[in-house]
Amino acid sequence: QSVLTQPPSASGTPGQSVTISCSGSSSNIGTNYVYWYQHLPGTAPKLLIYRNNQRPSGVPDRFSGSKSGTSASLTISGLRSEDEADYYCATWDDSMSAAVFGGGTKLTVL
Amino acid sequence: QVTLKESGPVLVKPTETLTLTCTVSGFSLSNARVGVSWIRQPPGKALEWLAHIFSTDEKSYITSLKTRLTISKDTSKSQVVLTMTNMDPVDTGTYYCALSHSNIAVAGPHFDYWGQGTLVAVSS
């Protein structure tokens, strides 16, 4: 059971937008930066969003992140079939003095 | 080009100690402000952060496994080593190392580079 709560699944059709939520607490998301990773089975996870809403170079602007209070979200607009993957939020937890990942959300592009 | 490669045994027996090595290429671990973490993923489950070592030699561990984990680095070999004692079948999974250009305790889990992972099975 992760300290960061994500919906286990999400879905959308090509071209649609989908938002994945990540709920935490004052000791983690409420105080620290949130990161988002995309993970395709059998490959290395890929950094999508850093410091809540910043995109590394090479990540399409279809991916955006936001944070409000103790929750964060990842929005993927203009869904494409290659976006089908697992998505994880992550942050530092001050009370645990540890990095924590969410439980992951499996995105299906219908 | 920065690359990370994990290496270690594919199979360990229960109660044995696991030793994993992360070899970093294209970037010097002796640089200031560089850290390496180990993250694992049991089959069908989520990513789980395990440990981090920063350029200052500051170390952080997941609380639940702190007594079993040791992270260390050899900058001359550009390697970060993770040992996990008293292995159990629930420790089966893919183990990743990942590199950050910041102290995880300050900036959070900002991993710019990841290895491909190494699968470890724990079975008698």
Interface residues (C-beta under 8 A of the other chain):
Chain A: S2 N32 Y33 V34 Y35 Y37 H39 T43 A44 P45 K46 L47 Y50 R51 P56 Y88 A90 T91 W92 M96 S97 A98 A99 V100 F101 G102 G103 G104
Chain B: S37 I39 A46 L47 E48 W49 H52 S60 Y61 I62 T63 Y96 A98 I104 A105 A107 G108 P109 H110 F111 D112 W114 G115 Q116 G117
